[in-house]
Amino acid sequence: MRNILQQADLKSYVCWHVYGLVQRSDKKYDEAIKAYKRALFLDKDNMQILRDLSLLQIQMRDYEGYKESRYHLLRLRPTQKVSWIAYATAYHLLKDYEKALNILAEFIQNNKPSSYDFEYSELVLYQNMILCEAGQLEEALSKLEENAAVIVDKVSYMERRGSILMKLGRMEEAENVYRQLIDRNPENIDYYSRLERCLGLDETSRISDRIAMYDYFAERHKRAAAPRRQPLYLLEGPELARRLDDWIVKGLRKGVPSLFKNLVPLYSNPSKVVIIEKLLLDYVKHVETNGYRGGSLRGDGDEMESPTSALWLYLLVAQHFDRVGNIPVALKYVESAFAHTPTLIETLMVKAKIYKHAGDYSEAARLMDEAQSLDTADRYINSKCAKYLLRAGQLERAEKMCGKFTREGERASTTLNEMQCMWYELECARCHYNEGRYGEALRKVHQIEQHFIGMIEDQYDFHTYCLRKTTLCSYIQLLRLEDVLRTHDFYYHAAIIAAEIYLRMVDRPQDFSCKPEAVDGLSAAALKKLKKQQKKQQEREQEQKKNLNKKEEYTNPSMQFDPEALLRTEKPLDEASKFVQHLHMLGSKHITAYNIAFEVYLRKNKPLLMLKCLKQAALLDDSDPRLHVCRVKFLKYKENFAASGVVGDLVQEMSSQLFTIMNPVTLNENFKHQHLNSLRHRIAVAECSLILDPGSESTTKNWLIKSLEDEKLVGRTLPTVVELYNAIKYGVHGTWSKEELDAFVKQAHTLFPQAQIFGGGSSPIMAPSENE
C-alpha cells in the first residue's frame, strides 16, 4: 500500500485521504491527522474527510481542532442532529459552557420531538450536566423540574435533583429526595452519607443522632443489611458489643459465608477488636460447654442451635485470629471446623488463606486445589485456586486449572490474554519475577500495558455511536475515564513490577548474565555442548507453540513480545520511565508509585521530576519509610548537584519548600528518634545510614538483626521481614556473608516458622515480591 501511495498523485485529495486511513490503521494518529488536513486543503468541503478528521481529533484530545471540524460539518449539514450535538460537546469539553448551552438550546427549540423518548430524555440530562458544571445551579434545577415528565431515567433525575439541592443549601428538600432514594434502594451507602449531610450530621455530631437515623431505616426496611451494619462502624463500648452480638449471631444462624467481610473495617480500632474477640470466645465456650442442643450461642438456653451454627462459628473465629496474626490459634479453630464438616468448601478456603498468610504457599495451594475439586463447575473457586498455584510458583498447574473454563484446543494463557484477564497475567508476572525469569515477567506486564492501550483505542468507535444514540452524559464520563485509565490498580501493579526489573538491570546487571564458570562447575566445552542442546530444545518447543497458536499470534500482537528481546534493551531507564510517568502524572493514590518513580528519575538525573515525586508522596503519607529514604537520597544527590540557570534556581527553590532540614545526617537521626518503635522505619533508617556512611555496615547489620528480636516493635509482620530479606539480597543493606544471612534467616524462621522463604512450611520457595 505504501509503495502504491509513493507513486500516487500528490495533488489528489483521494490519495491523501487513503494515506491517512493507512496511518490510522497503524495507530499513527498524528500522521493520519496531517494527511487528512492535506486532503482537506485540496477539497475543503469533503464530508467524509471532515468526519474522519474530527474523530481523530477527539481521540487525541485536540478539542480546538475538533471544534473547528465540527463547525465546518455543521455549516455543510445544518439539518443533521449529530452535527449540532457534536458541536455542543466540543464547547463543553473546552469548558466554554455558555456557548455549549446556547447551541443545545437552539437545537432543542428547532427540533421539538413529536413524542418524548429516551434520546430527548438524555439530551435534557446532558443540558443539565453542563448547567451544573457551569455553576448555574438555579437554572439547572429549574430546567430539571420543568422536564421531569420527559426524563426516562427516574433514578438519575432524583440523584441529580438531590445533588443540586444540596449544593444550593436547600437541605430539607434534598433530605426528602434522599429518603425517597433510600426507599428505592436501601443498600446504597452513598444515599445514607448524603442524607447525614442534609440532616447536618457529620463526624463531630453526636453519635446518637446518626445512629437514630440508621435505626429508623433499619426498622422501615427490615430485610436491608446496610442500615444495621453502618452503626457498627460508628459505635464503641457496650452498645457496640450489644449490636455486634445481634449481627454476628444472626449471621452465624443463617450461615452467611461473607460475615467476616462485614467485620473487617472494625479491625482498624484495637478496642473494637477486643470486643469482637470476647464475643467470639464466649460463643465458643457456650457451644463447647453445652453442646448444640444444650443452649444458644449466647448461653441463655432460650433456643437450641443448629449444628451448622457451630461450624460457621469456628470458621469466623479462625478468620478473626488470622486477621490479628495469631496463626497457631487460627489453625486450631479451622481444624475444629474441618473436623465438624470435612466437605465444606469454605472451610478449605479459609484454611488455605491462613497458610498463605503464614507464608506456606505450597500448602495453601494444595488446600485450595482440594477445595475446587469439591465443585469443579465453580469459576470463582477455580480462579482462586489458579491464583494460589501461581503464588506457589506452580505456573503450569495454574494454567491447566484455568484451562477448565477456556476454549478447548488452545492454551489457557492465550485465551485469557484475549479476554484481557489481567489478574491472571499480573499473578504470572509476579510468579516469573519471584523466580528470576525477568524476561517472562516483562512480557506479561507489557501485555497488561497493551490491554490499556487497546481500551484507549477502543473508544474510537464510540465517538460516532454515542452522538448518534444521544447517550451524551455517559459519553462525557467515558472520555474523562479514558483520560485517567492508567490510575487503575492493574496498571499500577504492572508498572511497579516493570520498573523494578528495569532498575535491577541498572543496579544488578549480574542478575541478567550467566558466566560460563558459574554454571555447575562445567568446563567451557561442556557448557557449550549444554547450551547447544538447550537451544535445540527451545527451538522445538517454540515450533510446537507456533503450530498450536498460529491463529492466535496472528490476530493478537500482544502475544508476540519476545522475553529475550525485552531484556536486551539498551535503555532500561527509558523503558521504566514509560511506565512510571503515567503513575505520577495522573496522581496515583499509591505512595509506592512516587517512590519508584523517584528511583527512576534519580538514575536519570532528573532533579525536578524527583522533587515532584517527593512532593506528591508527602501529600499521601509524610512519614512513610520509603519516602524518608528518597528524601535522604535526594539531599545526598543535591550535595553534588551543580546545575545553574533556571533548573538550578528551581531546584533550590523547591528544595527549600520541601525540606526544613537540609542536612541528610540530621534528617536521618531525627527520623530515627521519631519512629523508634517501628520495624519498617528502622529498616529505612538503616538503609539511609549506609548511604550516608558506608563504614557503618557492621553496626547496621547487628541493629537490624536485634530489631527482629525486639518484641516491643510494631510492624514485625511477614511482608515486612520478607521485604527486608529481599533488600538484603539486593545489596541495599551492604554485603552480607553466608553466616550473617543464615543468622538472619534463623531469626526470621523463629518469628514465622511456617514461612517457606525462611525454611519452614512444605518446601522452600522463592521470595515473594513486595507487590503481592
N, C-alpha and C positions, 0 to 999 in steps of 0.2 A: 504494500500500500504506500509506503513512504517513497519507494523508488518511482512509483507512478506519479505521486504528488510533486516530486522533484522535476518531472518533465511536464507538469501541468502549466496552464496559462495563469500566471500570477495576477493577471488583470481580471480574472473571473471570480465573482463572489462565490460561486458554487465550489470552486477548488478550495478557497479559504474556509468555507463552511465545513466541507468534508474533512479538511485537515484539522479543524477544531474538534470535530467529532472523534477523530482518531486520538487526539491528545486527551480528550475527556475519557475515552475508554481506557487509556493508560494511566488514568488518575493524575495527569499533569494539568491541573485545573488552571494554573496561571498562564500556561502556554495556550490552552484552549481559549481562554478569555481574550488573549491577544489576537488569536486567529479570528474569533467572532467579530471583534472590533474592526479588524481589517476587512472582513466581509461586509460589514455594515458601512464602511467607508465607500465601498463600491456599490452598495444597494441599501441605502439608509432606511427604507421603509419595509424591509423584508420581515414579515411577521414571525416566521419560524426561527430565524436567526435571533431576533429580539427575545423570543421566549427562551431559547437555549441560553442566551447570554444572561438573562435575568435569573435563571435557575442556578447558574454557576456563581453569580454574584451573591445571591443569598446563601449559597453553600459556603462560600469563602468569607461571609460576613462583611461584604463590601456594600454597606447599606446605602451609601450615597450613590454608587453606581446602580444599585438595584432600584432606587427611587427614580433615577433618570430613565432607566429602561422601561419601568412600569408606566411612567408618564407618557413615554413615546407610544407604548402599546395602547394606553387609554385614548390617546388622540386618534389613533388609527381605528380602534374598535370601541367607541364610547357606549355602545349598547350592550356590551358583554358584562355580565355580573362580575366575573373573575377579575376583569381589568380594574374595576372600582375598588373591590375588596383588597386586591394586592397592593394597589397604590396607597390605600389607607394603612395597611400593615407596614409599608415602607416608612411612612412618617412615624408610626407608633414605635418601631424599632429604633428610629433616630431620636426618640423621646420628644418629638415635636407634636405634642398631644393635641394642641388646638387645631392644627391642620388635619390631623387624622380624624378628629371628631367632626370637623366641617365636611370632609369627604364622605364619611359614613352618613351624616345627617342628610346630605344632598342625595345620596344613593337611596336611602330609606324613603325620603319624601317622593322621589320619582319612580319608585318601584314598590308600591304597596301591594302585598300579595293578596290574591283573591280569597285565599283561605290560609289561616295561620298554620304553620307547620314547624317541623324541627329546625330547618335551616333558618327561618326567621327568628326562632327562639334563640339559636346560637348567636345570631347577629346582634340581638338585643343584649345578651350577656357579654358579648365582646365589647360592645359600646360602653357597657357599664364598667368593664375591666379597665378601659382606657380612662374613663372619668375618675375612677378610684386612684389610678396611678398618677393622674394629673392633679390630684388633691381636691377635686371638685366633688366633695362628699355629699353635699346637699343636693346637687344636681343629680348625682349618681343614685341617691336614694329616691328622689322624685321620679326619675326615669324607670327605676326598677319597680316601684309600686304601680306606676302608670301602666306598665306592660306585664303585670303579674299574671294576667289571664292567659297571655300567649306564651309564657315560658313553660316549656315542657318538663324540664328537669327541676322538679319542685325542691329537691334537697339542695341543689346548688343555689336556687333562689333564696331559700331560707338561710343557708350559710352565708351567702353574700350580704343579705339584709342584716343579719346579726352582726357581722363584722363591721359594716358601715355604721350601724347604730352605736356600737362600742367606741369607734373612733370619734364619733360626734359627741360622745359623752351622755347619750340618752340611754342610761343603763337599765332603767325599768322596762323600756320597750325591748331592749336586747335580751333582758332576762326572760321575758315571755317567749321570745324566739328560741332560745336555747333550751327552755323547758319543753317546748314542742319537739325540738330535735332529739332530746333525750328520750322522750316518749316513743319516738320513731326508732331509735337505736340506743338502748340503754347501756351498751357495751363500749361506746365511743368515749375514750378518756378525754379527748380534746374538748368535747362538749362540757364535761364537768369542770375542767380547768377554766374555761371561758365563763361559765356560769359563776364560778367563785369570784372572778374579777368583776362581773356585773354586780354581785352582791357586796363588793368591797372587801372580800376576804382574800388575804394573802398570808405569807409566812409569818408576818408579825401579828396577825389576828389571833383571837382566841381559838384554840383547837376545838373547843366545844361547839362553836358556831359552825365550823367547817364539818365537823362530824355530824351535826344535826342535819345538814343539807344531804349528806350521803345516806343517813338513816331514813330520811323522807323517801328517797328514791328506792332504797332497798325494800321498804315496805310497799311502795307503789308497784315495783317490778320484782316480784318475789323470785322469779327464775333468773334474774340478772346477777352475774357474779361481780361486775365492776364496782357497783356501789357498796358491796360488802367487803371487797378486797382493798379498796383505796384507804379506808380508815386505818388499816393495819400499818401502813407506811407513815401515818401521822402520829399515832398514839404511842405512849410509853407506860411502863409501870403496870399496876393491877388491871387497869381497863384493857390494856393491850393483851395481857395474859387471858382475860376472860374472852375477848373476841377471837384470839388465836385458838383457844381451846375449842370454841364453836366451829371455826373454819376448818381446823385440822380434823376434828372428829367426823364432821360431815364428809370431808374428802376421803377419809380412810374407809368409812362405811360404804361410800359409793364406789370405792376402788378407782380413784382418779389417778392415772399414771403421772400426770403433769403437776401433781400437788406441790412438789418441791420447787418447781419453777416459780410459783407464785410467792414462795418464801425467800427466794434469793435476794431481792432488794433489801431485806431486813438485816442481812449479814454485814452490811457496812456499819452497823451500830452494835458495838460489843454488848451493851446492856440488853438489847433485843435477842442477841444470840444466847445469852444466859437464860432468858425466859423460854425460848424455844427448846433448849436442851432439857430444862427442868420438866417441861410439859411432856416431852417425848419419853424421857426416862420414867416418869410417873406412869405413863400408859403401858410401857413395857413391864414395869413392876406389877401392875394390876393384872395384866394378861398372864404373866408367868406365875403369879401367886394364885389367882382364882381360876385360871383357865378360861376358855372361850365362853362357856355357858355358866360360869360362876359369877358373872357380873359384867358391867360395861367397861369401856376403856377408862372411864373416869373413876371406876371403882365404887360407884354408888349403888350398883346392883339393881337399878331400876329397869334394865333391859339386858337381854342376852346378846352377845356379839356373834356375828358370823365368823367362821374360821378365816375368811378372806381378809377380815379387818386386821388380824394379827399379821398376815402376810404383807399387806401394804404398809403396816406399821414398821416391820423390820426393815423394809426397803427404804422407808423415809428416814429412819434413824441412821441407816448406813450412809445415805446421801448427806445427812447432816454432819456426821463425823468426817466424811470425806471432804466436805467443804471447809471444815475448820482445821484440816490437816492431820487428823488423828487416824492414820491409815490402819493400824492394827485393830482398833475398835470398829472401824467401818467394815473391815473384812469379817470380823466376828459376827456382826449383825446380818451382813449379806449371806453368810453361811447359814445362819438361822432361817433366813427366808428361803434359801436353796433347799434346806432340809425339810421345810414345810411343804413346798411345791417345786419339785425339781424341773418341771416342764414349762414354767412361766418365762416367756421371752424377756420381759422387763428385768427379771432377776439377773439373768446372764448379762444383760446390757449394763446394769448398774455395777455389777462385779467387774466387767471389762473396763468401765470408766475408772473405777477405783485403782485397778492395776495400772492403767495409763497414767493417772496422776502420781502413782508411786514410782513410775519410771520403768516398769516392766512391760515394754511394748509388745514383746512376743506373746506373753501370756494374755495380755489384753486382746490381741488379735485372735488368739486361739478361742477365747471365750466368745468373742463377737461372731466368729465363724460358726461356733456351735449354736449361737442364738439364731443366726439366719437360716441354719439348717432346719430349724423348727417351723419356719414359714418362708419357703423359697419364693413365694409369689409376692412378697412384700418388698417393694422397691426401696423404701426408706431404710430398712434394716440391711438390705443389700448394699446400699451406698455407704452406710456406717461401717459395715464390715470391710469394704474396699478401702475406706479411709484409714481404718486401724491397721490393715495389712500394709499399706504404704508407710505408715508411721513405724512399722516394724521392719521396714526395708524389704518386704516381700512383694516386689513390683510385679512379677509375672502372675502370682496368685491373685493380686488385686485386679489386674487387667482381665484375668479369666473370670473373676467374680462379677465384674461389670458386664462381661460378655453375655451373661444370662439375660440381660434386658436390652441388648443391641442386636443389630441385624446379623443374621447367620451368614457365614462365609466371609466375614470381614473382621479385621482386628478391631477390638473394642476401642482402642485409643484413637483409631481413625474416625470411627463413628462419633465418639464423644467430642472430638475436635470439631467435626462438622456441626454438632449440636451446641457448640460453644459452652461445653460443660467445664467451666473454669475452676470449680472447686477441685475437680479431679486433676486437671493439669497443674494446678498450684501445688497440690499434695505430691504429685510426681516430681515437680521441680525441687521441692524440699527433700524428697527421698534421694534424688540424684545428688543434690548438693551435700547432704549429710554424709554420703558415701564416697564423695570425691569425684563424682562424674560431672564435672563442671560444664562440659560441652552439652551434655544432655539436659542439664538444668537450664542452661541458657536457651536451648531450643524450645523448652516448654514455656519459659517466660516470654520469649518472642512470639510464640503462638498466642499467648494471652494478649499481648500487645496488639497482635493482628485482629483479634476479636473486637477490641475497642476501635481500631481504625475502621473495621468493617461496619460497626454500629454508626460511626460518624458518617461514613459514605452512604449507608442505607437511608439516611434522612433525605437524600436527593429525590427519591420518588415521592416523598410526602409534600414537597413544596407545591406541586400541582394538585395532588389529591386533596389535601386539607382545604385549599382555597376553593376547589370545585364543590366539596361537600359542606363547606362553611363550618367546619369544626375549628373555629379560629382561636378560642381560648386554649384548647388542647394543643394547637399548633404552636402558639407562642410559648407555652410551657415546654413543648418538645425542644424548640430552638434553645431555650435557656438551659434545659437539662443537658443537651449535647455540648454546650459550652463548658460545662463543669463535669463531664462524664468521667474524666480520669481521677476524680476525687473518690471514686468507688473503692471499697476495700480490696477487691480482687486486684485492681491495678496497683494499689499501694503495696500490697504484699509482693506482687510480682516485681515491681520496681525495686524494692528493697533487696530481694534476692539477686537481681541482675546487678545492682550497684555493688553489693558485697563481693560478687565474683569478679567484677572488673577491678575493684580496689585490690582484691587479692592478687590479681595479675601484676599490679604495680608493686605491691608491698612484698609479695612472696612468689616471685616468678618460679622458684624451685618447685612449687606445688604443681606446675603445669609442664614440667620437663622430666624426662626419665634418663638418668645417667646409666650407661652400659654396665659400669662396675657395681651398680647398686641393685641389680636385679638378681636376687637369689645367688649371688656369687658366681654367675656364669661367665665363661670366657667370652671374648668378643666374637669368636667363630660360632660358639653355641648360641649366643644371643642373636646373632644374625640369622641363624637357621630357625630359631624360635619365632622371630619376627616374621620371617617369610611364611611359616606355617600359619601364623595368626592372620596374616594378610590374606592368604588364600581362603581361610575360613570366613573372614569378614566379607570377602567378595561373594562367596557362595550364599551367605546369609542375606546380603544386600540384593542379590539376584532373586532370591526367594521372596523377599519383601516386595521387590519391584513387580514381580509377576502377580502377587496377591493383591497389591493395592495400586495397580497401574491406573485404574479409573479414578480412584480417589486422589492420587497425587496429581493427576492431570487437572482435575476440577478444583482442587484445594491447594493453592500455592503455599499456604502457611505450613503445610506438612513437609515442605521441601527444605527447611532450614538444615544446614549441614553442621552438626556439632563441632567437627574439627575446624571448619571454616570460621565459625563464630569465635573459637579460641585463638585463631591466628590473626585476629585484628591487631593492627599496628597502633591504634589509638584507643586503648581501653577506657581512658578517662572521658574521651568524647562520647563513646557509647554509653557510659554511665550517666553523663550529663543529659542525654536524650531522655532517659527515664526519670531522673530526679527533678528536672526542670519543671515538669508538669505538677509535681507534688507541691513545690513551694510557690509556684506562680498561681496556682488555683487555691491556695490556702488550705492545705491539708489539716485535718483535725488530729493527726498523729504527730507527736513530738519527735519520734524516731525519724520521720521523713526529713525534718530540718537538720537533725544531727548527721544523718548520712549525706545529705546534700552538702553540708559544711565540709565533711571529709573529702568529698569530690572536689569542691572548689578550692580547698586548701592545697591539694596536689596540683591543681591547675593554676594556682597563683592568681586567684580572683578575689581580692580583699573586699570589694564592695558587695559581692554576692555572699561572701562569708558573713559579713555584718548583717545583711538582710536576713539570712537564716537564723543568726543568733537572736535578732530582734523578734522574729516570728515565733521562735521556740520559747522565748521568755514569756510571751503572752499566754502560752498554754500552761507552762509549769516552770516557774522561775527557779525552783530548787531541784530540778531534775539532775540526776548524777551525770548522765551523758552530756547534758548541756554544760555542766561545770567543766568537763574535760575539754569540750570545744572552746570554751572561753579561755582556759589556760593555754591551749594550743594557739589561739589567736594572739594572745598577748606575747607569747614566745615568738610567734611569727612577726609580730609588729616590731620587735626589738631590732630585727634585721631588715625591716621594710624601709626603703629609701626613695620611694616614688615621689616626684614633685608635680607641680601643676594642679589641675583640677582634681585628679584622682587622689593625690596626696592630701589635699585640703579636705576632701570629702571623707577620707578615711579617718583623718584626725578629728573632724567634727563629729562624725557618727560614733567614734570610739569614746569620746568624752561624754556622749549622751548615754551610751550603753553601760559604761564601766565607771563605778565610783572608786574602784581600786585598780590602778594601772600596773601594779607590781604583781606578777603571776605567783610568786612565792607567798606573798602576804595573802593574796586571794585564796590560795590553796589552804593555808593554815586556818584562815577564818572559816572556810567551808568545813574543814575537818572538825573544828570545835563546835560548830553549829549542828552537826549531824553525827555525833559520836556513837549513837546507839543504832545506827542503820548499816546493815551489811552492804547494801548497794552503794551507799555514799562512801563507805570506807574503800570499796573497790575503786571508785572513781578517784579518790584522794591518792590511793596507792599508785594508780596509773600516772597521775599528774606528777607525783613525787619523782618517778623515774624519768619523766620528760624533762623536769627541771634539774634533777641531779642524778645522772646515771650511776653515780657511785653509791647510791643508797639501795642498790638492788638487794643485798643480803638482808638488810633491815626490813625492807618492804615485804620480802617473801615470808619472813618469820611473822610479821604482823598479820598478813593475810591468813596464814595457817592458824594462828592463835584466834583470829576472828571467827573462824569456823567453830572453834571450841567454846566460844563465849555464848552461853545460853541466854544472856540478857539482851543480846542483839535482836532487833526486829528484822524481818525480811530474810531469814535463813531458810528460804524455800528452794525447792529443787530447781526451778527455772533459773534462779539467780546463781546458784552454785554451778549449774551446767554452763551458764554464760561465762562465769569466771574461768571455768576449766577450758572452754574454747578459746578464751582470750589468752590464757597462759600458753596453750599450744600454738596460737597465732604469733606469739612473741611480744605481746603488748606489755607483759609484766617481766620482761627480761628473759634471760636464758636459764632454764631450769634443768638441773641434772636429772637422771633417771631416779635417783634416790629421793630427791626433793619432790618430784612428780608423784612417785609412789606414796610418799608420806601424805601428800595432798589427797590422793585418791582414797587412801586408807581412812583418813578423817572424814571425807565425804561419804564413804561407804558406811561409816558408823552412823551418820545422820540419816542416810537414805539407803537402808540395807537391801531394798528391792530394786533399786535403780540399776538397770543393766549397764549403763555407761560407766558406773563405778564398780563393776564386777558382781553385782547382785542379780536377782531375778532368774529368768530361764536360761538366757545365754547373752553374753556381751554383744552390744551393737554399737554402731557409730553414734557419735554425739549428735543429738538433735540441735538444730539451729535455734537462735533466739527468736526467730519469726514464728515459731509454732504456737 
